[in-house]
Structure formats: C-alpha cells, structure tokens
Amino acid sequence: MPKSWRGRALAAQPAKAVEPTDRTRWHRLAALLADMVPGARTIRVSQRDPGHIWPSPYTRAYGAQGQLIRLNRARCLTVARWVIRAHPELSWDGAYDLDLTTGVLRPAAEAYTDASGER
C-alpha cells in the first residue's frame, strides 16, 4: 500500500534522469582504467599488436615519469577494447594516448611533437 498524505495516495513523480555527456563518460572510463592499472597515468591503445601480423587490440601503460607498466595479455586486451568501444568514431589505424587524469584521448603522434610542431 502506498504511503499517503491526509488519506490520499501520493501522485507518482516523474523520474529526473541525468543524461551523461561524453565528457563524464570519458572521466568515468579513465577512472575505471586507473583502478584497473594501478600506477598508470597514460595508456596507449592501438590496433597493431607488435607480435601479430593481423590487427589486434593492444595496450601499453605508462606511469607518471613515463616508465612502462607491464600488463598481462587479458588486461591488455580488456583495456584496449574498452577504449576502442568508447570511441567508435575514431579511425584506429594509428595509436592513441588516453590521459587517465583528464580522460582526454589524443593521437600518440602528438606526444612526439614539440611546441613548434616539429618531430
């Protein structure tokens, strides 16, 4: 029996759904991946695993000072698939870097360019 106020049943209130934006989704993904890969600050994702001839999801994780963090195969594939599925609009021919502190995904080639735009 529903609660009532002065003998009448309360009217149902419409649910107030908050539509998540892309920005909040990226932050949530970055937070989940930071929990999955402790100590990582940047994750590089690509479709080119160096050990395979065919396209295969691949991940490398780097710490705050740029040191490589080793990932087992299952974690490597899971992280890569999550990032690729979260950004289906991108062409995954090249590698992308995901900054886990901001949730920003940018092409990995930008990491190698200096302020003048030279490589």
Phi, psi and omega in degrees: 000129181289151177295150181230161177235117182058039174086355179250147177288143179287141178285144179291135179264141178293145180287139178260094180274135177262117179281115180290140178271170177300324182297316180291326177296319179294321178293320178295318178298315179299320179294319178295318180290326177296324175289325182287326181238084182298138178088351182278142175245326180228140176238127177258125184238138177209173176260009184242095173284126182300338181271000182234150175277324182273161178297134179209136180301137184217144182224143168231138180246140180233142178279187183296327179265008178089008180285143181287133176253122183287137177237143174284168186300317182296316180292321178301312180292319181297313180298315180298315181296320179299314182292317181297318180289333178284342181230066182288346183282348184271152171273118186267033176289329179247179180270151178232146177253129176253117176278117185285345178276327182250340183081012182272132177252125180222156178301142182293335179298332178293336180290337183262355180267144177269186185298331180278354179092001179274151176267000000 
